């Protein structure tokens, strides 16, 4: 139940904060939050975060949630006064990487009974445009959909969420938009076109839509044609792909086949884990994709 994940009081506080804070959907990013657990599985996320911060010329905040084990499992919220030498070296190494890329870096250390709450609260405090986090390998759907922190962040984040597998190649040259043409995909469609237009490193934009039956294939073809036209008006060339099958499997397989670097997808607003357990395609793609996935909320429009 959602009430066990975030107390009713906290949810009320989040709603009040949301009135004052709407994350930036389009244009220049201003605030990036990198959530890391200090493990090797955050390596890809660190590289992506530094690249994005460098490209946008903005400060990067690294949030380390202390006391983690087994992939974001931790244990009231306090600032940690003492850190061991291993963790000190970990931070020093990241500072060195940031300095090499001329990226300004802030490091925040927290301990929390519920890690995802700590990340969400930090994103509000920093007014983050994007939360960047790693993923623990190809762990499959069961782990992803049964309450992992990544799934909860996607469910409750007030902003975009970029999930990066450990060995994901950091390029951003080949971008793929996966859309079903619904209002939940509208923000992702705009973001994909805008990203391809404003980012010189993006070399190609693929627009994909999946039909679950042959009779619905014309609908998928109409969807990608509409987005391709919108991209063309913005001066962006897009390649379209359609097919019939299970949406998340088709998206994951096609992204691997085309050697895509980043998948953009829309998803429902902050509807909670119950929604995720009912079968959101975005969360399944996040769990299984070989590359980074940028999840964009419909409610951010």
Residue pairs with C-beta under 8 A, 6 or more apart in sequence:
1 274
2 11
2 272
2 273
2 274
5 114
5 116
5 152
5 156
5 272
5 273
6 14
6 117
6 156
10 117
14 120
14 124
14 156
14 158
14 270
17 124
17 158
18 158
21 124
21 127
21 158
22 300
23 127
23 128
23 129
23 158
23 159
23 160
23 300
24 30
24 129
25 160
25 187
25 190
25 191
25 296
25 300
25 301
26 190
26 191
26 194
27 194
27 198
28 56
29 52
29 56
29 58
29 129
29 130
30 58
30 127
30 129
31 58
31 59
31 61
31 126
31 127
31 128
31 129
31 130
32 49
32 52
32 53
32 56
32 58
32 59
32 60
32 61
32 128
32 129
32 130
32 132
33 61
33 63
33 119
33 122
33 123
33 126
33 128
33 130
33 131
33 132
34 45
34 46
34 49
34 60
34 61
34 62
34 63
34 132
34 133
35 45
35 63
35 65
35 119
35 122
35 131
35 132
35 133
35 153
36 42
36 45
36 46
36 62
36 63
36 64
36 133
36 134
37 64
37 65
37 68
37 71
37 72
37 134
38 64
38 68
38 87
38 90
39 68
39 71
39 134
39 136
40 166
41 71
41 134
41 135
41 136
41 137
41 166
42 133
42 134
42 166
43 134
43 166
44 134
44 164
44 165
44 166
44 167
44 168
44 170
44 292
45 132
45 133
45 134
45 162
45 163
45 164
46 94
46 97
46 134
47 164
47 170
48 132
48 162
48 164
48 168
48 170
48 292
49 60
49 62
49 132
50 60
50 97
50 98
50 101
50 103
51 101
51 170
51 172
52 130
52 132
52 162
53 59
53 60
53 98
53 101
53 103
53 104
54 101
54 102
54 103
55 199
55 201
58 104
59 103
59 104
59 105
59 106
60 98
60 103
60 104
60 105
60 106
61 105
61 106
61 107
61 108
61 122
61 126
61 128
62 91
62 94
62 105
62 106
62 107
62 108
63 108
63 110
63 118
63 119
63 122
64 87
64 91
64 107
64 108
64 109
64 110
65 72
65 74
65 110
65 111
65 112
65 115
65 118
65 119
66 74
66 80
66 83
66 109
66 110
66 111
67 74
67 75
67 111
68 74
68 115
71 136
71 148
71 149
72 115
72 116
72 148
72 149
72 150
73 115
74 111
74 112
74 113
74 114
74 115
74 118
75 111
75 112
75 113
76 111
76 112
76 113
77 110
77 111
77 112
77 113
77 118
77 121
78 110
78 111
79 109
79 110
80 109
80 110
80 111
83 91
83 109
91 107
94 105
94 107
95 105
95 107
98 104
98 105
108 122
110 118
110 122
112 118
115 149
116 149
116 152
116 153
116 156
119 131
119 133
119 149
119 153
120 153
120 156
120 157
120 158
122 128
123 131
123 157
123 158
123 159
124 158
128 158
128 159
129 159
129 160
130 159
130 160
130 161
130 162
130 294
131 153
131 157
131 159
131 160
131 161
131 162
132 161
132 162
132 164
133 150
133 153
133 161
133 162
133 163
133 164
134 163
134 164
134 165
134 166
135 150
135 163
135 164
135 165
135 166
135 286
135 287
136 166
137 165
137 166
138 165
138 288
139 287
140 287
140 288
141 284
141 287
141 288
143 287
144 150
144 151
144 283
144 284
144 286
144 287
145 151
145 276
145 277
145 283
145 284
145 287
146 277
147 273
150 163
150 286
151 273
151 276
151 283
151 286
152 273
153 161
154 161
154 163
154 267
154 276
154 282
154 283
154 286
154 295
155 270
155 271
155 272
155 273
155 275
155 276
156 270
156 272
157 270
157 297
158 270
159 297
159 300
160 191
160 294
160 295
160 296
160 297
160 300
161 294
161 295
162 292
162 293
162 294
162 295
163 286
163 292
163 293
163 295
164 292
165 289
165 290
165 291
165 292
168 261
168 290
168 291
168 292
169 261
169 291
170 261
171 201
171 261
172 199
172 201
172 202
172 261
172 262
173 201
173 202
173 203
173 204
173 261
174 202
174 203
174 204
174 206
174 258
174 259
174 260
174 261
174 262
175 192
175 195
175 196
175 202
175 204
175 205
175 206
175 260
175 261
175 262
175 263
175 264
176 205
176 206
176 207
176 208
176 254
176 255
176 258
176 260
176 262
176 263
176 264
177 188
177 189
177 192
177 205
177 206
177 207
177 208
177 227
177 263
177 264
177 265
178 188
178 208
178 209
178 210
178 247
178 251
178 263
178 264
178 265
178 281
178 285
179 185
179 188
179 189
179 207
179 208
179 209
179 223
179 224
179 227
179 265
179 266
180 209
180 210
180 223
180 247
180 281
181 209
181 219
181 220
181 222
181 223
181 226
182 266
183 298
184 266
184 267
184 268
184 298
185 265
185 266
185 298
186 266
186 298
186 301
187 266
187 296
187 297
187 298
187 300
187 301
188 264
188 265
188 266
188 294
188 296
189 227
189 230
189 266
191 264
191 294
191 296
192 205
192 207
192 227
192 264
193 205
193 227
193 230
193 231
193 234
193 236
193 238
194 234
195 202
195 264
196 202
196 205
196 231
196 236
196 238
197 234
197 235
197 236
204 239
205 231
205 236
205 237
205 238
205 239
206 238
206 239
206 240
206 241
206 258
206 260
207 224
207 227
207 228
207 231
207 238
207 239
207 240
207 241
208 224
208 240
208 241
208 242
208 243
208 250
208 251
208 254
209 220
209 221
209 223
209 224
209 241
209 242
210 220
210 242
210 243
210 244
210 245
210 246
210 247
210 250
210 251
211 217
211 219
211 220
211 242
211 243
211 244
212 244
212 245
212 246
212 247
213 244
214 244
216 244
217 242
217 243
217 244
220 242
220 243
221 240
221 242
224 240
224 241
224 242
225 240
227 238
227 240
228 238
228 240
231 237
231 238
232 238
241 254
241 258
243 250
243 254
247 281
248 281
248 284
248 285
248 288
251 263
251 265
251 281
251 285
251 289
252 285
252 288
252 289
252 290
254 260
255 263
255 289
255 290
255 291
256 290
256 291
260 291
261 291
261 292
262 291
262 292
262 293
262 294
263 285
263 289
263 291
263 292
263 293
263 294
264 293
264 294
264 296
265 281
265 282
265 285
265 293
265 294
265 295
265 296
266 282
266 295
266 296
266 297
266 298
267 280
267 282
267 283
267 295
267 296
267 297
267 298
268 275
268 280
268 297
268 298
269 297
269 298
269 299
270 297
270 299
276 283
282 293
282 295
285 293
286 293
286 295
